């Protein structure tokens, strides 16, 4: 089935991608599969361990996961909603980086960035939270422990984070480092879709290249991140927000 750009954007958002990663995600889908849910790739690389790459994000299949509903299940990933959710898991397992996708590594996704931004604008604003209302999951944490540490109930977390209580998360019993947990009810942000949250190991030069903008553009929109405390842009910290 061929999806249009707006449908791709909606699946990307529901799959768990946030901020500027939504833009990159749509661009990667367009570069990887052209928006076809039935796309099959890497068929010449199939062996006893690996199957073909499947669906929107062209997730490489593992034969051992066939029929299990897990991340690399060849039978599950033609479904676009499942594919987007599993792609987000692959993204998180890679340290919230896009390196598992060759179209990101070789830069071919960049030709689709403007198209991706238009698609996300058409699909409606993303609901975002201020950084203080978001907890980034650390290794060994549980949703119950996060709730207790932040003075909220597990039921409140369930209401604010339904995607973390689905089957892929074992109804809230399986969360992964790097996932974001809303700690309050979301509200609209004036910076919707136009910011990027710094990840461990990021640099401004790398962010600029990945998002198809110049370093001067980032400097103009983020003077506070290029001050003396940030070593004129050579020192940034995970969790800081880069305006685009």
N, C-alpha and C positions, 0 to 999 in steps of 0.2 A: 504494500500500500504506500502511495506517495503522500507525504504530509506537506502542507504548506508551511511557510516560515512561522506564521503565528502559532500553528499547532505545535511545531517544534519548540518554540519559546515556552509555551504552556507546560509541555512535558518536562522541559529542563527545570523550570521553576518548581514544579511539584516534585521533581526528583530530589530536590534538596540543594541545588546550586543557588548561591546568593551573591549579591553585589556584582562586581565586574566579572566574576567567574561565570555568571549567567551569559554574558556576552561571548566569552571565550567558548563556553559550552555549545551555544548555538552555532558559532563559526566552525567548531570542530565537527559537529554533526553534518553541516553542509559540506565540509571538505571530505569527511570519511564516507558518508553514504548518500549524500545529496537529498537526505530526508526520506529515504525509502526504508520502511520497517522490515522489508523482506530481503534487504541487501545481505549477501554472503560474500565474504572476502577471504583471502589467504588460503584458498582451497588447495593450492599446490603445496602448502606447508603442513597439511594434515598428516599426523602420524599416530602412533599408539597412545601418545599422551595428549596431544593437542588436536582440537577440532577446528572448524572454520571460524572466522570472525563474523559476528551476527548483529544485524539490526542497526539502529540509528547511530550508535557510537562505535559500531564494529568491535564489540567486545569479543576477544579471543576466547573460544570455548575450551574447557577442560573436559575430556571424556569422562573422567571420574565424577564429574558433577552433573552429568546428563540425567535429567529427570528428577533432580533433587530440589530445584527451585533456588539453588544457591547462585552466587554472583556470576559464575561462568557456565551456567546451564544453557546449552544450545537450544533446548526446547522452550525455555522460558523467555529468552531474550528477544524473540521477534515481537513480543508485546512492547509497544513504545513506552508505556508507563514503567514497566518492569526494567526495561533497558536503561532508561534514564536514572532510575533509582540505583541500579547496579553500577552504572557508570560513576555515580557519585561515590559509591563505596570504593571502587577502584581508585578514584581520585584521592580519597582520604587515605587509603592504604599506601599510596605513593607519597604521603606526607603533604597532602593538599597541593599537589603539583600535577601538571599536565603531561609529564614525561612519558606516561604509558602510550600516548597517542603520537604516531609518527607524523601526522599532519600538523601537530603543534611543534614538534621538534624541528621539522624542516621548514616551518614558517608558512606552509601553503594555506593554513587557516586564515591568515591575515587578510587575504582578498575578500573574505566574507564578513569582516568585522563590522563594516558600515551596514551591511544588510542585516546582520544580527541585531545591531542596536535599533534599527527601524522595526524589526519584528518584535522586540521586547517592548518598545514604546506602544506598538499596536495591541499587544496582548494585555496591556494595563500595567499600572504601577506595581512595583514590588513593595510589599510591606516590610519595612526594616525597623530595627531596634537600635537605640543608642548602645555603645559598647558596654556601658555600665549595666545594661539589662540583658546581657548575653554572657553565658559561661561557655568557654571552650573546653571540651572534654579532655581530661588528662588520663594517662594510662592507669588502669586499676580502678577508675571511678565507676559508680553506679548512679542511676537516676535517683534512687532513694537517698543516697549519701549527698548528692548535689542538692536535693530538696531540703534536707535537714540543715546543711551548711548555710543555705541562703534564706532560711526562715519561711519556706513555703511548703505546701503539701504536694505529695505525689500526684494527687488528682489535679491540682493546679497546673503542674508541669504537663500532665496529659492533655489538658485543655489547650495549653499554649503551644504544644509540640506534638500534634497528632502523628506526624511522620516518624517520630522516634518510638512510637508504640505499635507500629505495624508488624506484619509477619516477618519481614526482613530483619527487624530488630528484636524478634522473639517477644513481641508485646511489651517492649521496654526493658527486657532483661539482657539485651546485648547492645551496648553502645561502643563506639570506637573513638580513639584519640583523634582530636581535630574536629569532631562534630560539634555543632553549636546548639546550645540549649537556651531557649528564651526563658527569662526569669520573671517576665511580666507580660501583660497583654500587649500585643503589638499595636503600633500606631503609624500613620503615614509619615514619611520623612521627605523634606524638601530636596534631599540629595539622592532620591530614589534612583537606583540603577547607574549612578554616576560616581561611584566611589569603589575603592579596592582596599581590603583589609590585609595588611602586611602579614606574610607567613614567615616562619623561621627560614633563614637563609636568603631571603629576598634582597635584592638591591634595586635602587631606582633605575639603573640602566636596564636590568633584566625586566622590571615591570614595564618600562617604556617599550622595550622590544616586543614583549608578549602582547601588549595592548595596542600596538600600532600607533603610538604617539611618540613625540620627541621628548628628550630630557628637559629641554627648555620649556615645553608645555607643562610638564609636571612641576617644574620650578615656579612657573608663573602662577599656578593654581594652588601651590602648597608652600608659600614662603616660610612658614613656621617649621617645616621639615628640612629646610636648607640653612638653618641658623647655626650659630656656633655650637650649641648643645648637640646638634646632629652632625657636627663636623662638616658643615656646608653640604649636607646631603649624603655623606659617606657613611653615616651611622643611622640606621632606622631599626625600630624594634617591632617584633611580632605584636599584632593587635592595633598598631597605629593605622589610621585611616588616611588613604591617599585620595584626594579629590581629583576628578578627571574633567 
